[in-house]
Amino acid sequence: MSSDGRDPDYADSRAFALAEDERDPLAHFRQAFNFPSERGGHAPVYLCGNSLGLQPKSARLLVIDELDVWANLAVDGHFRSERPWWRYHEACTAGFTTLTGAAPAEVTAMNTLTVNLHLLMASFYRPTRTRYRIVVEYGAFPSDRYAAASQLRFHGFDPDDGLLEWRPRDDGRFVTDDLASLLDEHGDSVALLLLPGVQYLNGQVLDMGAICELGRAHGANVGLDLAHAIGNVDIRLDEWSPDFASWCTYKYLNAGPGAIAGAFVARRHLDSAETGQLQGWWGNRAETRFRMAREFDPAPGADVWQLSNPPILSLAPVVASLDLFLEAGAGRLRDKSRRLTGYLEWLIERRFGDRLEILTPPEARGAQLSVVVSANGIEPKAVFDKLVDYNVTGDWREPNVIRLAPVPLYNSFADVFEFAERLDAVFGDLGAGR
Ligand SMILES: *Cc1c(COP(=O)(O)O)cnc(C)c1O
């Protein structure tokens, strides 16, 4: 049934899904996570890791460890514990570099995503009278759009003029050539491209390498928002070299609501006086920080962008979660992800091809599929609400998009099959069964 003949060996049966799980080398990682409760007699089918990843059992333990350090050592937790707080963020380095291709000096853990976008724009969005525009994609995640618009206003520009939108084609897909044309027309006035690695609404993986090249060719800086990309698709910041990037850690990285985010600054900007970053004491070199000197002694690398001592309780789950990624291996995860999401796509096309339309381009997707309900006379939101009744967690995004993301670390082929079974039941309940 698959329109282009991909993955012909899938089968529409529970036995097939269970056999796939049986031979999945990553299947045991499912046991490392806490799943939501049963509801209405239905076990959870959780396909929402694109929005909030499930809780790793080890995250809970690491948070309790730090609560114990605080209880037992109090202020000595800064220097005397097993993982002293004054350098705690360094425990994220290996995970961040492995998942992004960055060098250790180029990454740090700090703040949350939108805060980082602003801080990094303070360094890398330095508009002049003639070069001041910011390119975002049409339909950008609101926070990114608000951040870009408010930076324009902060510098005295009108967002109506200063914000340029890369528009998708009629089918909703972003085409790199269209960005190139936009820049051919307006490039001289563009100071910054602020674009995602994976577009949150349609799930499309954008050509991050080409975006970075286009920015460079037009003399604009490039910032990548990797919120939906990290822990999901291959990222090669070493090759692409945007000026900066940032990502949250609560989506595919499973570090919990509001967990501490990651940031990247390209090595060509490190140790440069040009960036003029906003400073706080945590950006001071660790070894001299507690001399409490009047003069700022910059930390090497991206760490200099840190401002405050980080909330350890929001950093511990990041460390726990990254350890799971290092253990599973990004390559193996991506391989499973292709096959797992491929199975979801195949089942949707086979069973629901007449009632659902998949927006996510098959040749440019990560774990997520975005679908719209196309069945005549069926209220799309009713389909989503009924899925919730059957304890299926995806998410609803206005105006009409249902996002589903089977996550290779903890979702199974049986989850995907069960989703299809419950969706069948939902359409049956709504009078649109087969
Ligand atoms: C999830 C997400 C955010 C959320 O921002 P926070 O600062 O973490 O609340 C912002 N931008 C994009 C593109 C996202 O996907």
The ligand as an ORCA input file, in Angstrom:
! r2SCAN-3c Opt
* xyz 0 1
  C       9.498     23.745     22.308
  C       9.961     24.951     21.598
  C      10.158     26.159     22.273
  C       9.842     26.298     23.731
  O      10.584     27.301     24.318
  P      10.920     27.300     25.884
  O      11.750     28.503     26.016
  O      11.627     26.016     26.176
  O       9.640     27.371     26.632
  C      10.615     27.246     21.545
  N      10.863     27.140     20.214
  C      10.679     25.981     19.538
  C      10.967     25.923     18.085
  C      10.220     24.867     20.212
  O      10.013     23.736     19.531
*
